[in-house]
Structures are given as C-alpha cells and as structure tokens.
C-alpha cells in the first residue's frame, strides 16, 4: 500500500481541459436529460436533481450490498454503530458513514447507466468524459447531539484564481428528507459569490464560508435520484435525526477525459481491475480488502470502457 505522502491529495477531480466556468458555458450540444429549466437552475443555483437516474432494481441491490459490505444488519440497530475502520484526513468525514467500496459490479452498473452519463454530458457540454471512481455512504441516526446543523464547506479552494472547475454527484438510495438529513447547500452564495467575497476579510477561510446572513437549503430526494453540484457550491451534510432510518447514497461524478495522461489512466484501470481504492489521500480504503475477497472485476459496457479509460472515445 502506498504511503500517505505518495497519495494524491484531491479526491474529486477538477478539469484542466475546460477553462470556462460551468455556469458560463454556452451550450453547443442539445440537452439530453436536463430541461431548459433544469439548465437555468444549474447555472444559477449550482446544483440540479436528475429524477429517476437509475432503475429501482439497481438501487435495491446496491442497498443490500452496502449492508453486507459494512457487516451491518438492517433489522438490528445495535449493529449500525460499529467504529469506522480507518480515519479520514478530512476530519469532517470521520463518523460521516463513508463506505470504502469502489469497484463492485453494482457501483459500475450505476456509473454506466446511459441516463446518468447523458446528464453529465449536458453539464459539461461534451461527450468525452471519465467517471470518478468513488465510494458510497451508510449513515444511521445520530446518537450524540453534536452539531445539529451539520457542516458547510467548499471542496475547492475558493482563493485560487482562476477558480477551479469541477462537479460532484450524489445518487440517493433511500428517501432523503428533513428527518434523515443529507445534502444541504447555500445557492445564494453560489449565485452572488463575487459580491459576497468583496465583503469578506482578505484572510478568510477559502474552504469554509462565514455563514452570517446566509440561508442553508436542505435538499429532498427519492431513491434513484441523482444530485449533481458544482464544486464552487458551498455545501455539506446535515445529521440524520430520524428515529430508525438509515441514509444511504453512492457518489457518482464525471469529468473531461484526459486520455493522454497515461499515469492517471493506468491507475484508474488498475483500481478497476484489482478492486482497489484510488490512490488518493482522501480515500483511506478498506483494510479488510473485502472487494478483493468477495467480488470479481466488474464487467463494463462499451460506454463503461470509455468512462473508465480502458478504451478511447475516438
């Protein structure tokens, strides 16, 4: 296993090939999944929800897999609170229910759904994309008081110029509402970032906004809905305050393929083939090697082969 100093620090790729901020893209390709209203919402508020992005049978089998992988019983709450197997470098993620599974067939089945891919084609206005090799989440009700409002942060360093360009996505596997918690964000800050920044001290925290005067928006989703958000959208997770419901999700995002980056391409293919976590500091991986012991290399569709980088787009 690579040492921490050998690992890449970024867990969510940003694009080096795109120089226009995503909210400023002038569409050249016709919309495939998003409606014109969805597109306007995306460019002004920094996020959009793709309803019914994957079939319900995909949702259910992944839910069952995550329970099995995490060695927890959905009918026995006493099993829900086992300590995480490895700590995260991003301390906010400790105790957040991250499930260190990356390359199982069921994860890849959702990544290579045509509707999911087409939604990201709409977002990037290009077809040549790679899918991020990311993990899942299983989050039981909060046992201790903690911060009732959860946390808000940016994944990108908002002090950089030009600002980073990237997206993330969350596929909800259960009903997400006010009780069960989940994704929350501040759309008004995304829409008015330039003006807001002028009111902030020069030494402001580029990863955590001062929330004074800002309103947090809580997002509701149904099983199979995919939320895509701009990495410049201040966002976070609010705790699960339900009595007996577990929040579950898969993280899915896509970004422009860099087929000439042979190092990255080789690492992606090795991660898929050998069922290993990506070599990134934010992904601690599974010390049990459960995937290697209990799964086989995922079968990819022709689309999946291109999304991985196994085959070229052209």
Beta strands, then each sheet from edge to edge (+ up, - down):
strand 1: 47-50
strand 2: 98-99
strand 3: 129-131
strand 4: 136-139
strand 5: 167-172
strand 6: 182-185
strand 7: 217-218
strand 8: 226-230
strand 9: 235-238
strand 10: 247-251
strand 11: 254-256
sheet 1: 1+ 8- 5+ 10- 4+ 2-
sheet 2: 3+ 11-
sheet 3: 7+ 6- 9+
end
